[in-house]
Structure formats: structure tokens, C-alpha cells
Amino acid sequence: MGRVMRWSGVALFLFGWMAASGAGAVDLPDFTELVEKNAPTVVNISTVQKSSAHHFRGRMPEFPQGTPFDEWFKKFFGDRGREGDEGEPRARSLGSGFIISSDGYILTNEHVVEDADKIIVRLNDRREMEAEVVGIDDLTDLALLKIDAEGLPAAKIGHSKDVKPGQWVLAIGSPFGFDYSVTAGIVSAVGRSLPRENYVPFIQTDVAINPGNSGGPLINMDGEVIGINSQIYSQTGGYMGLSFAIPIDVAMNVVEQLKATGHVARGWLGVLIQDVTRDLAESFGMDRPRGALVAKVLEGSPAEQAGIKVGDVIVAFDGRDIIRSSDLPPLVGMTAPGTEVKLKVIREGRKRTLKVKVGELPEEEVQASEGPKERLIEDLALTVADLNEEQRKKLGEEHEGGVLVVRVKPGPARDAGIQRGDVIVMLDNQEVKKADQLAEIVKELPRGRSVPVLVIRRGGPIFLALRIPK
């Protein structure tokens, strides 16, 4: 009898657990209706190019040869750097986009259509149309396209300023060429700053994003687009739970400017800033680390005219708190040039309020924010740039020079394992000091034979074997 009672207790416990589990499952979101309503607004984008060098603008994970990821990539995007393919037009399914107005305007990533000779948009009803580029903005990695069509289903545009961590979101796109794939997750963080992306406060999610999702919409539970899926973080070549989307508020600001003028004007202060550490906060008489510490004020800049000084800590811009230095550039960039705003700074331990008339980001400043002028090394399918003064200091006295790897397309450099962010300091036993010098060394390299290349990656030296096909 006791055994029967014990088993009855176990049965009741299991029943209660299953019932509780079932009740919990009911609370999980059902994305079916959202997908049905939004899928018609999503498009597949492919391009025709005269070169077989296609890429994911540094967002593409590095696929080691012989791995399953490499085989998947070849299956859907073609072989990398095959001989005899140079100059032959070839179509590639590169990414996604979404319709933002019924008269044919489409938003996607700039890197999806970069270097394209022809852009083909495939709609949800399988129609294919050629698109023209209305405008692109490299600093936010956005492109506005237009197709000749009317009465198209347009996405419902939301507001990214209301997005909070923990919210459910979904993505629709074409990862690895699988059209209209749906993935879901939550917002992991907002306002993320990424290297070389000063003007975009990214939305971080754990939504599964892979090559082909680029340019597709990130949608909230109200069916509103709150972001454009743009980047992934990966050390293995696969999705690792870190995806980044461009906030829709940023994107629509760019869209309106591209429609009106064909280019994007950004606000500019003219300061070089850095984070405030705990020790610096103490030295400036601050109760905690926060704000953007002004390390340099450019001559003739709006900041100089407003009376901003080196050593000031900017803690608020136009009524918005600055917690980290990376919070400031997106706020300034989205402010229309000519607008007068209030800055709150801490100077010598005291708070001050200054008025500054925001200027327009000059072209030379855009180039400076992106780094020195880039150079494409065609034989390696590699884009590099000379190091600036700060990068040289980080490299140390051991190396007199080196070149920064800005972009790696499919080809010999990628096959060797060279990655974006590497610094090439030696090739074929010759020191590399400048991008132009690297180009000359490459011209003299033997074809069909491996040569050593020394790169600095995350502060440490790594030798790789580079081979240029015959």
C-alpha cells in the first residue's frame, strides 16, 4: 500500500510538472501571423558582377577550406577564386531587403549591393525586377534602391528608440540562399558600439543571422520593423548568438536624406574623445566613470567656437545622458547641421552648460574616421590601408610599419587565413611599411608557390602561408 501511495505521489508530481510546463508553453509567442503579414514585404537581392570576388563586407565569417561551412558557401555562392572566372558576369544571391513604400523603394545594406553592375530584386510572388541605386551611405552601411512597380506591400516602420533588452523579435531573410527563412529571439542589448562603426548605435540580438540575412528586417511583436540586420560576430565561421541590427530610426533618417539630396549630411563637433576610467573619474572629481573625455579640440571646429576645452567631460548632449564615450558620436551625427544644442560638461570638478551650434561633418573628417585611404591589392583580393599614428603606437617599437587589413574577399589572402583587422608586417621575408610597398612586393611574388606572411592579430604575431595561383 505504501508503495502504491509513493508511486501515486510521483505520478501527481509528474502530472503537475507537465501541466505547469504546458501552461508555460502557452505563454510563448506565436509568430505565425507576424510572418504571414511581413513576408510579402521582404525581398531577395542578388547582383551581377564582372568579378567573382563577392563578400560579406567583413561580416562574413572566415570559412576554413574543407569545413562544412566552406562547402555550404560554395554550394550557394559558387567556388572562391576559380581560375578562368575573372571578368565573367556571374549572379550571386547576396542578401535581403524590404519594401518601405508601395511605389518601389527598398532598403538594404550597402555591402549587399557594393560593386554590383546589375541588381536583381525578387519579390515574394516570385517576380524579378532590376533595381537602381538611389543612394548609399557607407558610414551606416545602408543602400536605398528603387524598382519600377506600384501597389507593393510595404513594411510597417516602427521606432527603435523604444526598443528594450528582453523584447521578442524575429528576422526574415535568405541565409545561404534559403529564401524567406524566419528566425526569432530576443533583444540582447541596445546602443552597442562596434569597431569602425562610430555612427550606428547597434541593436544586439540573439536572433540567428547568417550570410544572406543582411539587409533583411528585424521585426517586433507589433509587426513593426525596428532594425536592419547587418552584422554577426563569429570566431568559428558560424552563428554564435551575437547579431547586430541598424536601428530603424537611424536608417529612416538616412533614407529621407538620400531621397532628398542623394547624400547624407551629419552633425559634427570636432573633438577627439575617449572613455572615462575609474581612475580618471576620481582625478576629475567625479563620483563615477561616465561621459566622453575630450582629448583634443580641432582648430576652427564648432567645439572650439563653443568654448569646449581639452579635459572637459561631456556628460549630456541635447538633453541625453552620455554614459560611455561611444554614446556621443551617433547623437551628434544624427543632429542636423546648424542646430544649436546644449552640452553639459564637467570641468575641474564642476558642472557647466555650454551651447554649441553643430556643424556638418566635413569630407576629410569622414575619411579620417574611416582611416587612411584604402588600396585594393587585386592579386590577393585584399584591401589594406596605411596605419595611422595611434595604430603605429599600439603596434610597438618592434615593427617600424605595417598595413591594416580593411577587407578580405574570396581569394588567396582569405585562403591563407588573413582576416579583417590583421596588420601585415612582413611578406616573403620583406618588411611591409606602406600599402603601396605591399603592392610592389605582391607583383614580384612567385605564382603557384607558398610564401610566408607575418601578421599581428590581437597583439600577437602569426605566420601564415600565402599562395597566389598560377
C-alpha positions as CSV (number, residue, x, y, z in Angstrom):
1,M,0.0,0.0,0.0
2,G,2.8,2.3,0.9
3,R,4.5,1.7,-2.5
4,V,1.2,2.4,-4.2
5,M,1.0,5.7,-2.4
6,R,4.5,6.6,-3.2
7,W,4.0,5.9,-6.9
8,S,0.8,7.9,-6.8
9,G,2.7,10.8,-5.3
10,V,5.3,10.6,-8.1
11,A,2.5,10.5,-10.7
12,L,0.8,13.5,-9.3
13,F,4.1,15.4,-9.2
14,L,4.8,14.5,-12.9
15,F,1.3,15.4,-13.9
16,G,1.6,18.8,-12.1
17,W,5.0,19.4,-13.7
18,M,3.7,18.6,-17.1
19,A,0.7,20.8,-16.6
20,A,2.9,23.7,-15.4
21,S,5.2,23.1,-18.4
22,G,2.2,23.1,-20.7
23,A,0.9,26.3,-19.2
24,G,4.3,27.9,-19.6
25,A,4.4,26.8,-23.3
26,V,1.1,28.6,-23.9
27,D,2.8,31.9,-22.9
28,L,5.5,31.6,-25.6
29,P,4.9,33.9,-28.6
30,D,3.3,32.6,-31.8
31,F,5.0,34.4,-34.7
32,T,2.7,32.8,-37.4
33,E,0.6,35.9,-38.0
34,L,3.6,38.3,-38.0
35,V,5.3,36.2,-40.6
36,E,2.3,36.0,-42.8
37,K,1.8,39.8,-42.8
38,N,5.5,40.7,-43.2
39,A,6.9,38.1,-45.5
40,P,5.4,39.8,-48.6
41,T,7.4,43.0,-47.8
42,V,10.7,41.1,-47.8
43,V,12.7,40.7,-51.0
44,N,15.7,38.7,-52.1
45,I,18.5,40.7,-53.6
46,S,21.1,39.3,-56.0
47,T,23.7,41.0,-58.2
48,V,25.6,40.5,-61.4
49,Q,29.2,41.5,-61.2
50,K,32.1,41.2,-63.6
51,S,34.3,39.8,-60.8
52,S,33.8,36.7,-58.9
53,A,35.1,38.4,-55.7
54,H,31.9,38.6,-53.6
55,H,32.0,39.2,-49.9
56,F,30.0,39.9,-46.8
57,R,31.9,43.2,-46.1
58,G,33.9,41.7,-43.3
59,R,30.7,40.5,-41.7
60,M,31.1,37.1,-43.5
61,P,32.7,34.6,-41.1
62,E,36.0,33.2,-42.3
63,F,35.3,29.7,-43.6
64,P,38.4,27.4,-43.5
65,Q,38.7,25.3,-46.6
66,G,37.5,21.7,-46.2
67,T,35.0,22.6,-43.4
68,P,31.2,22.1,-43.8
69,F,30.7,25.9,-43.8
70,D,33.1,26.2,-46.8
71,E,31.1,23.6,-48.7
72,W,27.8,25.3,-47.9
73,F,29.2,28.6,-49.1
74,K,30.5,27.1,-52.4
75,K,27.1,25.4,-53.0
76,F,25.1,28.5,-52.7
77,F,27.6,31.2,-53.8
78,G,30.0,29.4,-56.1
79,D,33.7,28.5,-55.9
80,R,36.1,31.0,-54.5
81,G,38.6,32.5,-56.9
82,R,38.4,29.8,-59.6
83,E,40.8,30.3,-62.4
84,G,39.3,31.5,-65.7
85,D,36.4,33.2,-63.9
86,E,37.9,36.7,-63.9
87,G,35.8,39.1,-65.9
88,E,32.8,36.8,-66.4
89,P,29.5,38.2,-65.2
90,R,28.1,35.9,-62.5
91,A,24.9,36.2,-60.5
92,R,25.1,35.7,-56.7
93,S,22.4,35.6,-54.1
94,L,23.9,38.1,-51.7
95,G,21.3,39.2,-49.3
96,S,17.9,40.5,-48.4
97,G,15.9,43.8,-48.2
98,F,12.5,45.0,-47.5
99,I,9.9,47.3,-49.2
100,I,9.4,50.6,-47.4
101,S,6.9,52.2,-49.7
102,S,4.3,50.9,-52.2
103,D,5.9,52.7,-55.1
104,G,9.0,50.5,-55.0
105,Y,11.6,51.9,-52.6
106,I,13.6,49.2,-50.9
107,L,16.0,49.4,-48.0
108,T,19.0,47.1,-47.7
109,N,22.7,47.1,-46.6
110,E,25.3,48.9,-48.7
111,H,27.6,45.8,-48.6
112,V,24.8,43.7,-50.2
113,V,24.9,45.8,-53.5
114,E,28.5,47.0,-53.3
115,D,30.4,46.9,-56.7
116,A,27.3,45.5,-58.5
117,D,26.9,46.0,-62.2
118,K,23.2,44.9,-62.0
119,I,20.9,44.4,-59.1
120,I,18.1,41.9,-59.3
121,V,15.2,42.1,-56.8
122,R,13.0,39.0,-56.4
123,L,9.6,39.7,-54.7
124,N,7.6,37.3,-52.6
125,D,5.3,36.5,-55.5
126,R,8.5,35.3,-57.5
127,R,8.6,38.4,-59.8
128,E,12.1,39.6,-60.6
129,M,12.9,43.2,-61.3
130,E,16.0,45.2,-61.9
131,A,16.7,47.9,-59.3
132,E,18.6,51.1,-59.4
133,V,20.6,52.6,-56.6
134,V,19.0,55.8,-55.3
135,G,21.8,56.4,-52.8
136,I,24.2,54.7,-50.4
137,D,25.7,55.7,-47.1
138,D,28.9,53.8,-46.2
139,L,29.1,55.1,-42.6
140,T,25.8,53.3,-41.7
141,D,26.1,50.5,-44.3
142,L,22.8,51.4,-45.9
143,A,21.6,51.5,-49.5
144,L,18.3,52.8,-50.9
145,L,17.0,51.0,-54.0
146,K,14.1,51.7,-56.4
147,I,12.2,49.3,-58.6
148,D,9.6,50.3,-61.2
149,A,6.5,49.0,-59.5
150,E,3.3,50.2,-57.9
151,G,0.9,48.9,-55.2
152,L,3.6,46.9,-53.4
153,P,3.1,45.7,-49.8
154,A,5.2,48.0,-47.6
155,A,6.7,47.1,-44.2
156,K,5.3,48.9,-41.1
157,I,8.0,51.1,-39.8
158,G,8.4,51.3,-36.0
159,H,10.7,53.3,-33.7
160,S,14.0,51.8,-32.4
161,K,14.2,54.4,-29.6
162,D,11.5,52.3,-27.8
163,V,13.4,49.0,-28.1
164,K,14.5,47.4,-24.8
165,P,16.5,44.4,-23.9
166,G,14.4,41.3,-23.4
167,Q,11.8,42.0,-26.1
168,W,10.9,39.3,-28.6
169,V,12.0,40.0,-32.2
170,L,12.1,38.0,-35.4
171,A,14.1,38.2,-38.7
172,I,13.1,37.2,-42.2
173,G,15.8,36.8,-44.9
174,S,17.6,34.4,-47.2
175,P,20.5,32.8,-45.2
176,F,22.7,30.7,-47.6
177,G,20.1,31.3,-50.3
178,F,17.2,29.8,-48.4
179,D,14.5,32.4,-49.2
180,Y,12.1,33.6,-46.6
181,S,13.7,31.8,-43.6
182,V,12.3,33.0,-40.3
183,T,14.4,33.1,-37.1
184,A,13.4,34.6,-33.7
185,G,15.0,35.6,-30.4
186,I,15.2,38.5,-28.0
187,V,17.0,41.9,-27.9
188,S,20.2,41.3,-26.0
189,A,21.3,45.0,-25.7
190,V,20.8,48.4,-27.4
191,G,23.2,51.2,-28.2
192,R,26.1,48.8,-29.0
193,S,29.2,50.5,-30.5
194,L,31.3,48.4,-32.8
195,P,34.9,49.0,-34.2
196,R,34.9,51.4,-37.1
197,E,31.2,52.0,-36.8
198,N,31.1,55.3,-34.9
199,Y,27.7,56.5,-36.2
200,V,25.5,53.5,-35.5
201,P,24.2,52.5,-32.0
202,F,23.5,48.9,-33.0
203,I,20.7,46.7,-31.6
204,Q,22.2,43.4,-30.4
205,T,20.1,40.3,-30.5
206,D,20.4,36.5,-30.3
207,V,18.4,36.0,-33.5
208,A,20.2,33.6,-35.8
209,I,21.6,35.6,-38.6
210,N,23.9,34.2,-41.3
211,P,25.2,35.4,-44.7
212,G,22.1,36.2,-46.8
213,N,20.2,37.7,-44.0
214,S,22.0,41.0,-44.5
215,G,19.6,43.9,-45.3
216,G,16.5,42.0,-44.0
217,P,14.1,43.4,-41.4
218,L,14.2,42.9,-37.6
219,I,10.6,42.9,-36.5
220,N,8.9,43.4,-33.1
221,M,5.8,41.7,-31.8
222,D,3.6,44.6,-33.2
223,G,4.8,43.7,-36.7
224,E,6.9,46.8,-36.9
225,V,10.4,46.9,-38.4
226,I,12.8,48.2,-35.7
227,G,16.1,47.4,-37.4
228,I,18.0,46.2,-40.4
229,N,20.1,43.0,-39.8
230,S,23.6,43.9,-40.7
231,Q,26.4,42.1,-38.9
232,I,27.3,39.0,-37.0
233,Y,30.1,38.2,-34.6
234,S,31.8,34.8,-35.2
235,Q,35.2,33.2,-34.5
236,T,34.3,29.9,-35.9
237,G,32.5,30.7,-39.2
238,G,29.0,30.0,-37.7
239,Y,26.4,31.9,-35.8
240,M,27.4,32.4,-32.2
241,G,24.4,34.1,-30.7
242,L,25.6,37.7,-31.4
243,S,23.8,39.5,-34.2
244,F,23.6,43.3,-34.8
245,A,21.0,45.4,-36.5
246,I,21.0,49.0,-37.6
247,P,18.2,50.9,-35.7
248,I,15.3,51.9,-37.9
249,D,15.4,55.5,-36.6
250,V,18.9,55.8,-37.9
251,A,18.0,54.1,-41.2
252,M,14.9,56.3,-41.9
253,N,16.9,59.4,-41.3
254,V,19.4,58.2,-43.9
255,V,16.5,57.3,-46.3
256,E,14.9,60.8,-46.2
257,Q,18.3,62.4,-46.9
258,L,19.1,60.1,-49.7
259,K,15.7,60.7,-51.3
260,A,16.1,64.5,-50.9
261,T,19.7,65.1,-51.9
262,G,21.3,61.8,-52.7
263,H,23.8,62.0,-49.9
264,V,23.8,62.2,-46.1
265,A,24.8,65.2,-44.0
266,R,25.9,64.6,-40.5
267,G,26.4,66.7,-37.4
268,W,30.0,67.4,-36.3
269,L,31.5,68.8,-33.1
270,G,35.2,68.5,-33.9
271,V,36.5,66.7,-30.8
272,L,38.6,63.6,-30.2
273,I,37.2,61.7,-27.2
274,Q,37.9,58.7,-25.0
275,D,36.2,56.7,-22.2
276,V,36.5,57.8,-18.6
277,T,38.1,55.1,-16.4
278,R,37.6,54.8,-12.7
279,D,40.9,56.4,-12.0
280,L,40.2,59.3,-14.4
281,A,36.8,59.8,-12.9
282,E,38.5,60.2,-9.5
283,S,41.1,62.6,-10.8
284,F,38.3,64.8,-12.3
285,G,36.3,64.8,-9.1
286,M,33.5,62.6,-10.5
287,D,31.5,60.2,-8.4
288,R,31.6,57.5,-11.0
289,P,33.0,56.8,-14.5
290,R,30.8,58.3,-17.2
291,G,30.8,60.7,-20.2
292,A,33.1,61.4,-23.0
293,L,36.5,62.8,-22.1
294,V,37.7,65.4,-24.6
295,A,41.3,64.6,-25.6
296,K,41.6,67.1,-28.4
297,V,39.6,70.1,-29.8
298,L,40.1,70.6,-33.5
299,E,41.0,74.1,-34.6
300,G,38.1,76.1,-36.1
301,S,35.6,73.4,-35.1
302,P,32.1,74.0,-33.6
303,A,33.5,72.7,-30.3
304,E,36.3,75.3,-30.2
305,Q,33.8,78.1,-31.0
306,A,31.5,76.9,-28.2
307,G,34.4,77.0,-25.7
308,I,34.9,73.3,-25.2
309,K,38.3,72.6,-23.7
310,V,40.7,69.6,-23.5
311,G,39.9,67.8,-20.2
312,D,36.2,68.6,-20.3
313,V,34.0,65.5,-19.8
314,I,30.8,65.7,-21.8
315,V,28.0,64.1,-19.7
316,A,25.0,65.2,-21.7
317,F,24.2,66.2,-25.3
318,D,20.9,67.9,-26.2
319,G,19.3,66.5,-23.0
320,R,20.5,63.0,-23.4
321,D,22.9,61.5,-20.9
322,I,26.3,60.3,-22.2
323,I,27.3,57.1,-20.3
324,R,30.1,56.0,-22.5
325,S,32.2,57.9,-25.0
326,S,30.7,55.8,-27.8
327,D,27.2,57.2,-27.0
328,L,28.2,60.7,-28.3
329,P,29.1,60.2,-32.0
330,P,25.7,58.7,-33.0
331,L,23.8,61.5,-31.2
332,V,25.9,64.2,-32.9
333,G,25.8,62.5,-36.3
334,M,22.0,62.4,-36.3
335,T,21.7,66.1,-35.4
336,A,21.0,68.3,-38.4
337,P,23.9,70.7,-39.1
338,G,23.2,74.2,-37.9
339,T,21.2,73.0,-34.9
340,E,22.0,74.7,-31.6
341,V,22.1,72.3,-28.7
342,K,23.1,72.3,-25.0
343,L,26.1,70.4,-23.8
344,K,26.7,69.5,-20.1
345,V,30.3,69.1,-19.2
346,I,32.3,68.6,-16.1
347,R,35.3,70.9,-15.9
348,E,37.6,71.0,-12.9
349,G,35.0,69.1,-10.9
350,R,32.2,71.5,-11.6
351,K,29.2,71.1,-14.0
352,R,28.8,73.6,-16.8
353,T,26.3,74.1,-19.5
354,L,27.5,75.2,-22.9
355,K,25.7,76.0,-26.2
356,V,27.1,74.7,-29.4
357,K,26.0,75.1,-33.0
358,V,26.5,71.7,-34.6
359,G,28.5,71.8,-37.8
360,E,28.4,69.5,-40.8
361,L,30.9,66.6,-40.8
362,P,33.5,67.6,-43.5
363,E,34.6,65.0,-46.1
364,E,38.1,64.9,-44.8
365,E,36.7,64.1,-41.3
366,V,34.7,61.2,-42.8
367,Q,37.9,59.8,-44.3
368,A,39.7,60.3,-41.0
369,S,37.0,58.4,-39.1
370,E,37.4,55.6,-41.6
371,G,41.1,55.6,-41.5
372,P,43.7,56.4,-44.2
373,K,43.0,55.9,-47.9
374,E,42.4,52.3,-48.8
375,R,44.2,50.4,-51.5
376,L,43.0,47.2,-53.2
377,I,45.6,44.5,-53.8
378,E,43.9,42.7,-56.7
379,D,46.2,39.7,-56.8
380,L,45.3,38.9,-53.2
381,A,41.7,40.1,-53.3
382,L,42.6,42.2,-50.3
383,T,42.0,45.8,-49.3
384,V,44.5,47.5,-47.0
385,A,45.3,50.9,-45.6
386,D,48.4,52.6,-44.1
387,L,48.4,52.7,-40.3
388,N,47.7,56.0,-38.5
389,E,49.8,57.3,-35.7
390,E,47.7,55.7,-32.9
391,Q,47.8,52.3,-34.6
392,R,51.6,52.5,-35.0
393,K,51.9,53.2,-31.3
394,K,49.8,50.2,-30.4
395,L,52.0,48.1,-32.7
396,G,55.1,48.9,-30.7
397,E,58.7,49.8,-31.5
398,E,59.4,46.2,-32.6
399,H,57.8,47.0,-36.0
400,E,58.6,50.1,-38.0
401,G,55.4,49.9,-40.1
402,G,52.7,47.6,-41.4
403,V,49.4,47.9,-43.2
404,L,45.9,47.3,-41.8
405,V,43.7,44.7,-43.5
406,V,40.4,46.6,-44.1
407,R,38.6,44.0,-46.2
408,V,39.1,40.4,-47.4
409,K,37.3,39.0,-50.4
410,P,37.4,35.4,-51.5
411,G,40.9,34.8,-52.9
412,P,44.5,34.0,-52.0
413,A,44.5,36.2,-48.8
414,R,41.3,34.7,-47.4
415,D,42.6,31.1,-48.3
416,A,45.7,31.9,-46.3
417,G,43.7,32.8,-43.3
418,I,44.2,36.6,-43.3
419,Q,41.4,38.4,-41.6
420,R,40.0,41.9,-41.4
421,G,41.8,43.8,-38.6
422,D,45.1,41.9,-39.1
423,V,48.2,44.1,-39.6
424,I,50.6,42.7,-42.2
425,V,54.2,43.5,-41.2
426,M,56.2,41.1,-43.4
427,L,55.6,39.3,-46.7
428,D,58.1,36.8,-48.3
429,N,60.7,37.9,-45.7
430,Q,60.4,41.6,-46.7
431,E,59.2,44.2,-44.2
432,V,55.9,45.8,-45.1
433,K,55.7,49.5,-44.1
434,K,53.2,51.0,-46.6
435,A,50.2,49.9,-48.7
436,D,52.0,51.0,-51.9
437,Q,55.1,49.0,-50.9
438,L,52.9,45.9,-50.3
439,A,51.5,46.2,-53.8
440,E,55.0,46.2,-55.3
441,I,56.1,43.2,-53.2
442,V,53.0,41.2,-54.4
443,K,53.8,41.9,-58.0
444,E,57.1,40.1,-57.6
445,L,55.8,37.1,-55.7
446,P,56.2,33.7,-57.3
447,R,53.0,32.1,-58.6
448,G,51.9,28.7,-57.5
449,R,54.3,28.6,-54.5
450,S,53.7,29.4,-50.9
451,V,55.4,32.3,-49.3
452,P,55.4,33.3,-45.6
453,V,53.4,36.3,-44.4
454,L,53.6,37.7,-40.8
455,V,50.6,39.4,-39.4
456,I,49.8,40.9,-36.0
457,R,46.4,39.7,-34.7
458,R,45.0,40.9,-31.3
459,G,48.5,42.0,-30.3
460,G,50.3,38.7,-31.2
461,P,52.4,37.7,-34.2
462,I,51.1,34.9,-36.5
463,F,52.8,33.4,-39.6
464,L,50.6,32.3,-42.4
465,A,51.3,30.6,-45.8
466,L,50.2,32.6,-48.8
467,R,49.9,31.2,-52.3
468,I,48.9,33.0,-55.5
469,P,47.6,30.6,-58.1
470,K,49.5,30.3,-61.4
